[in-house]
């Protein structure tokens, strides 16, 4: 299930349903658009949404790793905000 709030530029992909162990309800990924940059709040994909964005030609300067504490983002090769 896709949840897209274009007014606040908030986008989630959810995994919902049932499997053999019971109910499934999980966030696959959560992205925000902030000042024309893609902020990755959560990435539960197997290969990584960051890698997919880079393969699509999105610059590291346009990607914020929102799941990393703000004070540590400076040590990564991506936008800090």
N, C-alpha and C positions, 0 to 999 in steps of 0.2 A: 504494500500500500504506500503510495506517495502522498505526502502532506506538503503542500506548497502554499506558503503565505507570501504572495508577491508584494503585499503592502509593507511588510517588515523584512522582506528578502530572507526568509527563513525556510529551509527546505530539509525534509526528512524522508528517508526511505525506511519503512517498517516491514518487519517480517511477522506476519500474524497467521494464525490458523492452528492446526493440530499436527502433532507427529506421534510416533509410537509411545513416547513418554508422557504426553499430555499437551496442555495448551502452550502455544508459542506466541510470545508478544515481546518483540525486541527491536531496538533501533539498530538498523544496519549502518546508516550514516546520517550525520546531521551537519548541514552546511549553512553558513550565513554569508550574505554579501555585505561587506562593511567598506565604505569609501572605495567602491569598485574593486575590492580585493575579496578573494574567496577565503573565508575563515572556516577551517575544518574543526568543528566542535567535537565530533566523535567519528571514528572510522572503524567499523567492525567488518570491513570487507576482507576477503582472503588476500588479495594482491595489494590492496592499499589504494584508496581513492587519490592520494597524493601522487603516486606513480602514474595513475591513469591521467590525471590532469597534466602532468609534465609531458607525457606521451602525446597529448592533444595539443601541445604547444603553449600551455599556460606557463608564464614566467614564474620562477621562484619568488621574485619580488611581488607577485600578485597573489601569493598563497600565504595565509597565516595559519600556523599550527596551533589552533585554539585549545587543543587538549594538553598543551605544554604550558606550565606555569609562566606567566608573563616575564618574570625576572630571569628565566632560563632561555627564553626565545632568542636572546642575543647570541647564544652559542650555537644556534642552528643556522643553516644557509638559506633561510627563508625570511619573509617579511616579519618584523616584530610587531607591527600594528598598522 
